[in-house]
Amino acid sequence: MHKKIIVALALDHGISKEALDMARHLRGDDGEILAVHVHEAPSSSVNAFIPADAIQNAFGAAKQKLAERIAGTRDVEAVMLQGPSGRTLTEYAEKIDADCIIIGSHKPGLSDYFLGSTSSRVVRHAPCSVYVIR
């Protein structure tokens, strides 16, 4: 059983309940579950055209949505990160010594074969086990 499980939540997808149920199934008696959302700010070339308060408002709205997603789940801690999703998740897993990441995936499209999806990046670079839910 796992002691520290990261459940990567994309707030615009509906995978979280299934992922949280899987985390509970895989968690040991003294394990913890961290519901993590990575907020990706617009690229620097786009940032020049967006007011700073709009970016902060978007981050705040995402943080609120994450809190709503896990409301009523006493056994889950919400964690909000910023940066490129795949790299940020794997770096965070290494930093906190996580032993499992649960992440959702979609059916890959043509661009995913050339660019790679977040879940495939996490699978390739994670320092721990990764469970991918379709």
C-alpha positions, 0 to 999 in steps of 0.5 A: 500500500502507498503512503503518499499519493498525489491525485493530479486533478485537471479541474476542467475534466470529471475524473476526480471522483474516480481518481480519489476512489482509486487513491483510497483503494491504494492508500495504506492505513497511515497514508495520505492523499494530496489532490494537486492541480497545476495552474499553467499561466499563459506564456510570456508573450501572451502575458504582455497583453493580460492585466496582472490582476486577471492572472491572479484572479484566474489562479484564485478561481482555480484554487476555489474550484479545487477546494470545491472539488474536494469539499467534504472529503476529510481525508484529502488535502488540496495542493495548488501548484504553478508551472508546466503541468508534467514537469511540475507534478514530477518535481513535486512528487520528488520533493515530497517523496510521493510513492504514487501519482494517479493521473487521468488521460484522454484518448491521444490525438495526433498532436499528442504523438508529436508533443506528448500529453501531460500524463505521458510526460508524468509516466516517463519522468515520475520518481514513483509509480504512476496509475493512469485512468482513462 
